[in-house]
Amino acid sequence: MPSDSLLFVSGQGGFNPDDRDAELGGIEIQTERTVENIRKILAQWGLTLADVLKVNVFLTDRKHYETFNQVYSRLFPQPYPARTLVYCELNFGLLVEIDVIARRRQER
């Protein structure tokens, strides 16, 4: 990845990448796993959650917002990236899906 470039991480869910048949769990567990899956992808490119500029969140139910937001706020560093949150249906029993745009900053 060239310096000062963008990385687009497409929609990630709360699947356990080591066991795709594992129970998905509730919104807290799915949010933690989703962010962890994103963190692992970023790490492959030498990036962290602090390099994320933009987050798109898809939730299946408004009642999950408070719990989701508590977990999200605990896992993402401040200042938080710009975020859009949409309520919609998701496949495979997912309660949350997240995609991000991260940037590798050019060293000066």
Steps between C-alpha positions, in 0.01 A plus 500: 500500500658830394538773762218753535244267344152374586390153599134408453381215723169366374216396728610285792270316737525323831608165363778313672751457216643188667158331527236619253246268666541657845197668655483867409380618840332830585578853391786548748688188390432565131623859528819391679570231238421732211743765622761231575464365144553853367798551732663182367454609138647843576796339677585305185567837338684650798200707607295526820151617591655845560561519122129463418351814344144387427271229634168378358291299744197289415278388789192281474308655790487840671481328839865393453632856462592575862685172555669525160611857571643409841712220349600713200606787728712263706678345199561797268750762619414866526467714305241273346489471122207644305211253522175426323252255654214341306227260612436216255465126456820295496572147381616193692356604838729801533385782727779738394726552200774760472719624216783750535737721308847536651798706396869443524651839561818596323791538741665837488 
